[in-house]
């Protein structure tokens, strides 16, 4: 099914350049022009674009200046990132967040024993002893309000000192919001910069499924490089240029930020143009990005145990399990999505690949069957480097990306 006559491409949906803020598996940032061409084939007529599985918010970043966006994802960190692309952070620039956090962080760092810090040079045995002492903070009781990362994650993706800074910056943002000195958009902007700092100081491969162990001198050296990287420095380096971009490029088009299940989102929509980029693989995104969800919720979650032992990934017990990642549920999930789009009289652009959980030809046939004669259904393809973030020992994989389009007649 090729693009039907009467659906010409127009230059209306040329994406803007935008600053990416987190490392994200499967990001569509590199194929936004291809997606924009797809948007240009459907009639918008003042309809919003709904990014149904927004993830790292590439649609908001690329097209938030052109069209009203409803950015949805069941993971709350997605709405925080999307806010940076869609909502103006007009107050936070008045404050030096790192300076405000410094007194909090330095006081707490001073309470750490000297044998918990990471020297530039050490033996593998000594390094792993330091790692162990950092991780044992999970068993310590704290009497401060903001100690979540220090307790839960010290010695995992970050050192205790780095976690103290993460907690301190979050504490400052909370205080400013509570005092009415910043608005929600400013708070989300600060959290986005903090998630960026977390990503670029983490000793992992770009996600938080499991942290690395120092097994030899080479891995120790690489991990220690990240252990000694400054959270406040990375935060500050991102803050100013990102704020400049935000204030220069964000356009108030009535954008909305939603954090709901895709079915719930579909039931409450006006007639829209829906972009859907559901998970392709059997791995759940909540496993890879639970730490981002936790810094946003900051709720001291219960962690998973297995066989009486704390799971190495220190996952939240309430992390989301997507039906699109479960072989026995994926067809039903797509059926529900297609029916929801149809019930709202919306158009659909669906990204999927030839490596997905359901065969791409079967998926196209399912779409054609459910949408029926009321819709024109076709697809277009592009080759794409899918970012795996080292999930299978590589960092990207060549796939054929399909854009399935269902346009209401």
C-alpha positions as CSV (number, residue, x, y, z in Angstrom):
1,X,0.0,0.0,0.0
2,X,1.8,3.1,-1.2
3,X,0.8,6.7,-0.5
4,X,-2.5,7.3,-2.3
5,X,-3.2,10.1,-4.7
6,X,-4.6,13.2,-3.1
7,X,-2.1,13.0,-0.2
8,X,0.7,15.2,-1.4
9,X,3.8,16.0,0.6
10,X,4.2,19.7,1.7
11,X,7.0,21.5,3.5
12,X,4.6,22.4,6.3
13,X,6.1,20.0,8.8
14,X,9.9,20.7,8.6
15,X,11.2,19.9,12.1
16,X,13.3,22.5,14.0
17,X,16.6,21.8,15.6
18,X,16.3,21.1,19.3
19,X,18.7,20.1,22.1
20,X,18.4,16.5,23.2
21,X,18.7,16.2,27.0
22,X,18.8,12.5,27.9
23,X,20.3,9.3,26.3
24,X,17.2,7.4,25.1
25,X,16.9,4.0,23.4
26,X,14.9,4.1,20.2
27,X,14.9,7.9,19.9
28,X,13.3,9.2,16.6
29,X,15.3,12.4,16.7
30,X,17.3,11.4,13.6
31,X,14.2,10.7,11.4
32,X,12.0,13.6,12.3
33,X,12.0,14.8,8.7
34,X,10.6,11.5,7.6
35,X,7.9,11.7,10.3
36,X,7.2,15.3,9.3
37,X,6.6,14.2,5.7
38,X,4.1,11.8,7.1
39,X,2.4,14.6,9.1
40,X,2.1,16.6,6.0
41,X,0.0,14.0,4.2
42,X,-2.9,14.3,6.7
43,X,-5.4,17.2,7.1
44,X,-4.7,19.0,10.4
45,X,-7.4,21.7,10.2
46,X,-6.6,23.0,13.8
47,X,-6.3,19.4,15.2
48,X,-3.7,18.7,17.8
49,X,-0.8,16.3,17.3
50,X,-1.0,13.7,20.0
51,X,2.3,12.0,20.8
52,X,0.9,8.9,22.4
53,X,4.1,7.2,23.6
54,X,6.2,10.4,23.9
55,X,9.3,8.9,25.6
56,X,12.1,11.5,25.3
57,X,9.7,13.9,23.5
58,X,11.2,14.1,20.1
59,X,7.9,15.1,18.6
60,X,7.6,18.0,21.0
61,X,11.2,19.0,20.4
62,X,10.9,18.9,16.6
63,X,7.3,20.1,16.0
64,X,6.3,22.1,19.0
65,X,6.6,25.4,17.1
66,X,4.3,24.3,14.3
67,X,1.3,22.6,15.9
68,X,-0.4,22.2,19.2
69,X,1.0,19.1,20.9
70,X,-0.6,16.8,23.4
71,X,2.4,14.9,24.8
72,X,1.5,11.7,26.6
73,X,3.4,8.8,28.2
74,X,2.6,6.7,31.1
75,X,6.1,7.4,32.5
76,X,6.0,10.8,34.2
77,X,9.6,11.7,33.3
78,X,8.4,12.1,29.7
79,X,6.1,15.0,30.6
80,X,8.9,16.7,32.4
81,X,11.2,16.5,29.3
82,X,8.4,17.6,27.0
83,X,7.7,20.6,29.2
84,X,11.2,21.9,28.4
85,X,10.3,21.9,24.7
86,X,6.7,23.2,25.0
87,X,6.5,25.4,28.1
88,X,8.5,28.6,28.7
89,X,10.7,28.5,31.9
90,X,10.6,32.2,32.6
91,X,11.6,32.4,36.3
92,X,14.3,29.8,36.9
93,X,17.0,31.9,35.3
94,X,16.8,34.2,38.2
95,X,18.4,31.6,40.5
96,X,21.8,29.9,40.6
97,X,20.5,26.4,41.4
98,X,24.0,24.9,41.9
99,X,25.0,27.7,44.3
100,X,21.8,27.2,46.3
101,X,22.4,23.5,46.4
102,X,26.1,23.8,47.4
103,X,25.7,24.4,51.1
104,X,23.3,21.4,51.4
105,X,25.5,19.1,49.4
106,X,28.8,20.1,51.0
107,X,27.5,19.6,54.5
108,X,26.2,16.1,53.7
109,X,29.4,15.2,51.8
110,X,31.4,16.2,54.9
111,X,29.5,13.5,56.9
112,X,30.8,10.7,54.6
113,X,33.7,8.7,55.9
114,X,37.0,9.3,54.0
115,X,37.1,5.7,52.8
116,X,33.9,6.3,50.7
117,X,35.6,8.7,48.3
118,X,37.2,7.7,45.0
119,X,40.9,8.5,44.5
120,X,42.3,9.1,41.1
121,X,44.5,6.0,41.4
122,X,43.8,2.8,43.4
123,X,44.0,-0.9,43.1
124,X,41.1,-3.0,41.8
125,X,40.6,-4.6,45.2
126,X,40.5,-1.2,47.0
127,X,38.2,0.2,44.4
128,X,35.7,-2.5,44.9
129,X,35.8,-2.0,48.6
130,X,34.9,1.6,48.1
131,X,32.1,0.6,45.8
132,X,30.8,-1.8,48.5
133,X,30.9,0.9,51.2
134,X,28.9,3.2,49.0
135,X,26.3,0.6,48.3
136,X,25.9,-0.2,52.0
137,X,24.2,3.2,52.4
138,X,21.0,1.4,51.4
139,X,20.9,0.1,54.9
140,X,21.5,3.4,56.7
141,X,18.7,5.4,58.3
142,X,18.6,9.1,57.4
143,X,17.0,12.0,59.2
144,X,17.0,14.5,56.3
145,X,14.1,15.1,53.9
146,X,16.0,14.6,50.6
147,X,18.1,11.5,50.8
148,X,16.5,9.2,48.2
149,X,19.3,8.9,45.7
150,X,22.0,8.9,48.4
151,X,20.4,5.9,50.1
152,X,19.1,3.9,47.1
153,X,21.7,4.5,44.4
154,X,25.1,5.3,46.0
155,X,27.7,2.9,44.5
156,X,25.5,1.9,41.7
157,X,25.3,4.2,38.7
158,X,26.6,7.1,40.8
159,X,28.9,7.6,43.8
160,X,27.5,8.6,47.2
161,X,28.9,12.1,46.6
162,X,27.2,12.4,43.2
163,X,23.9,11.1,44.7
164,X,24.2,13.8,47.4
165,X,24.3,16.4,44.7
166,X,21.4,14.9,42.9
167,X,19.3,15.0,46.1
168,X,20.5,18.6,46.9
169,X,19.5,19.9,43.5
170,X,16.1,18.3,43.8
171,X,15.7,19.8,47.3
172,X,16.4,23.3,46.0
173,X,13.9,22.9,43.1
174,X,11.3,21.6,45.6
175,X,11.9,24.6,47.9
176,X,11.6,27.2,45.1
177,X,8.4,25.6,43.8
178,X,6.9,25.4,47.2
179,X,7.7,29.0,47.9
180,X,6.1,30.1,44.7
181,X,9.3,31.5,43.4
182,X,9.2,29.3,40.2
183,X,6.3,27.8,38.2
184,X,5.7,24.3,37.1
185,X,7.5,24.9,33.8
186,X,10.6,26.1,35.6
187,X,10.5,23.2,38.0
188,X,10.3,20.8,35.0
189,X,13.1,22.6,33.3
190,X,15.3,22.1,36.4
191,X,14.4,18.5,36.6
192,X,15.3,18.0,32.9
193,X,18.7,19.5,33.5
194,X,19.1,17.2,36.5
195,X,18.2,14.1,34.4
196,X,20.8,15.3,31.9
197,X,23.4,15.5,34.6
198,X,22.4,12.0,35.9
199,X,22.8,10.6,32.4
200,X,26.2,12.1,31.7
201,X,27.7,11.2,35.1
202,X,26.3,7.6,35.2
203,X,28.8,4.8,34.9
204,X,26.3,2.8,32.9
205,X,25.9,2.5,29.2
206,X,23.2,5.2,29.0
207,X,20.3,3.5,30.7
208,X,19.7,2.2,34.2
209,X,18.9,-1.5,33.6
210,X,22.0,-2.6,35.5
211,X,25.2,-0.8,36.6
212,X,28.6,-2.1,35.7
213,X,31.0,-3.9,38.0
214,X,34.7,-3.3,38.0
215,X,36.1,-6.7,36.9
216,X,39.5,-5.6,35.7
217,X,41.8,-2.6,35.6
218,X,40.3,-1.3,32.4
219,X,36.7,-1.4,33.6
220,X,37.7,0.1,36.9
221,X,39.4,3.0,35.2
222,X,36.4,3.7,33.0
223,X,34.0,3.5,35.9
224,X,36.2,5.7,38.1
225,X,36.3,8.3,35.4
226,X,32.5,8.7,35.7
227,X,32.6,8.4,39.6
228,X,34.8,11.5,39.6
229,X,32.7,13.5,37.2
230,X,30.9,16.5,38.7
231,X,27.1,16.5,38.8
232,X,26.9,20.2,39.4
233,X,29.3,20.9,36.6
234,X,27.3,18.9,34.1
235,X,24.1,20.4,35.3
236,X,25.4,24.0,34.9
237,X,26.9,23.3,31.5
238,X,23.5,22.3,30.2
239,X,21.4,24.8,32.1
240,X,22.3,28.1,30.3
241,X,22.2,27.0,26.7
242,X,19.1,24.9,27.3
243,X,17.3,27.9,28.9
244,X,18.4,30.1,26.1
245,X,16.9,27.7,23.6
246,X,13.7,27.4,25.6
247,X,13.1,31.1,25.9
248,X,14.0,31.7,22.2
249,X,12.1,28.8,20.7
250,X,9.1,27.7,22.8
251,X,5.8,28.9,21.3
252,X,2.6,28.9,23.4
253,X,0.2,27.0,21.2
254,X,-1.9,25.5,24.1
255,X,0.3,22.4,24.4
256,X,-0.7,19.8,27.0
257,X,1.3,17.4,29.1
258,X,-0.4,14.1,30.0
259,X,0.9,11.1,31.9
260,X,-1.6,8.3,31.3
261,X,-2.0,4.8,29.8
262,X,-2.4,5.0,26.0
263,X,-6.0,3.6,26.2
264,X,-7.0,6.2,28.8
265,X,-5.4,8.9,26.7
266,X,-7.3,7.8,23.5
267,X,-10.7,7.8,25.2
268,X,-10.4,11.5,26.2
269,X,-9.1,13.0,23.0
270,X,-10.8,15.4,20.5
271,X,-10.3,14.6,16.9
272,X,-6.6,14.6,16.5
273,X,-3.5,13.5,14.5
274,X,-2.1,10.8,16.6
275,X,1.6,9.8,16.4
276,X,2.3,6.4,18.0
277,X,5.8,5.1,18.7
278,X,5.1,2.1,21.0
279,X,7.9,-0.2,22.2
280,X,9.2,-2.7,19.6
281,X,11.0,-5.2,21.8
282,X,10.4,-7.6,24.7
283,X,12.3,-5.3,27.1
284,X,10.2,-2.8,29.1
285,X,11.3,0.9,29.0
286,X,10.5,1.1,32.7
287,X,13.5,-1.2,33.4
288,X,15.9,1.0,31.5
289,X,14.6,4.4,32.8
290,X,13.3,3.7,36.3
291,X,15.9,6.1,37.9
292,X,14.5,9.0,35.8
293,X,11.0,8.1,36.9
294,X,12.2,8.1,40.5
295,X,13.9,11.5,40.4
296,X,10.7,12.9,39.0
297,X,8.3,11.2,41.5
298,X,10.8,11.4,44.3
299,X,8.6,9.1,46.3
300,X,11.0,6.7,48.0
301,X,9.6,3.6,46.2
302,X,9.6,0.0,47.4
303,X,12.4,-1.8,45.5
304,X,12.3,-5.3,43.9
305,X,13.6,-8.3,45.8
306,X,14.2,-11.7,44.3
307,X,15.1,-14.8,46.4
308,X,15.3,-12.5,49.5
309,X,18.0,-10.4,47.8
310,X,17.7,-6.8,46.5
311,X,17.7,-6.9,42.7
312,X,20.9,-5.5,41.3
313,X,19.0,-3.0,39.1
314,X,17.2,-1.6,42.2
315,X,14.0,-1.4,40.2
316,X,10.8,0.1,41.5
317,X,8.2,-2.6,42.3
318,X,5.5,-0.6,40.6
319,X,7.4,-0.1,37.3
320,X,5.1,-0.2,34.2
321,X,4.8,-3.4,32.1
322,X,3.8,-2.6,28.6
323,X,1.6,-5.0,26.6
324,X,3.5,-4.0,23.5
325,X,6.5,-5.8,25.0
326,X,4.7,-9.1,25.7
327,X,4.3,-11.5,22.8
328,X,0.9,-12.8,23.9
329,X,-0.5,-9.3,24.4
330,X,1.0,-7.3,21.6
331,X,-1.7,-7.9,18.9
332,X,-4.4,-7.1,21.4
333,X,-2.6,-3.9,22.4
334,X,-2.4,-2.8,18.7
335,X,-6.1,-3.7,18.2
336,X,-7.1,-1.5,21.2
337,X,-5.0,1.3,19.9
338,X,-6.4,1.2,16.4
339,X,-10.0,1.0,17.7
340,X,-9.3,4.0,20.0
341,X,-8.0,6.1,17.1
342,X,-11.0,5.1,15.0
343,X,-13.5,5.9,17.8
344,X,-12.0,9.4,18.1
345,X,-12.2,10.0,14.4
346,X,-8.5,10.7,14.4
347,X,-5.7,10.1,11.9
348,X,-2.8,7.9,12.8
349,X,0.9,7.8,12.1
350,X,2.4,4.7,13.6
351,X,6.2,4.1,13.7
352,X,7.3,0.5,13.8
353,X,10.2,-1.6,12.6
354,X,11.0,-4.8,10.9
355,X,12.5,-6.1,14.2
356,X,9.3,-5.6,16.2
357,X,7.3,-8.0,18.3
358,X,4.7,-8.4,15.6
359,X,5.5,-8.9,11.9
360,X,5.2,-5.6,10.0
361,X,3.0,-7.1,7.3
362,X,0.7,-8.6,9.8
363,X,0.5,-5.2,11.5
364,X,-0.4,-3.4,8.3
365,X,-3.1,-6.0,7.6
366,X,-4.5,-5.6,11.1
367,X,-4.6,-1.8,10.7
368,X,-6.4,-2.1,7.3
369,X,-8.9,-4.5,8.7
370,X,-9.8,-2.4,11.8
371,X,-9.9,1.0,10.1
372,X,-11.9,-0.4,7.2
373,X,-13.4,1.6,4.4
374,X,-13.6,4.9,6.4
375,X,-9.9,5.2,6.2
376,X,-7.1,5.2,3.7
377,X,-4.2,3.0,5.1
378,X,-0.7,3.0,3.6
379,X,2.9,2.8,4.7
380,X,6.3,4.3,3.9
381,X,9.8,3.0,4.9
382,X,13.2,4.4,5.7
383,X,16.4,2.8,6.9
384,X,17.3,3.9,10.4
385,X,20.0,3.3,13.0
386,X,17.9,2.3,16.0
387,X,19.7,3.3,19.3
388,X,20.0,0.3,21.6
389,X,22.2,2.0,24.2
390,X,24.4,-1.2,24.5
391,X,21.4,-3.4,25.3
392,X,22.9,-6.3,23.4
393,X,26.5,-5.2,23.4
394,X,26.1,-2.7,20.6
395,X,24.9,0.9,20.6
396,X,22.8,1.0,17.4
397,X,21.4,-1.4,14.9
398,X,20.3,-0.9,11.3
399,X,16.6,-1.4,10.9
400,X,13.9,-0.6,8.4
401,X,11.5,1.9,10.0
402,X,8.0,1.8,8.7
403,X,5.5,4.7,9.1
404,X,2.0,3.3,8.8
405,X,-0.5,6.0,8.1
406,X,-4.3,5.7,8.6
407,X,-6.1,8.8,7.2
408,X,-9.8,9.3,7.7
409,X,-11.6,9.8,4.4
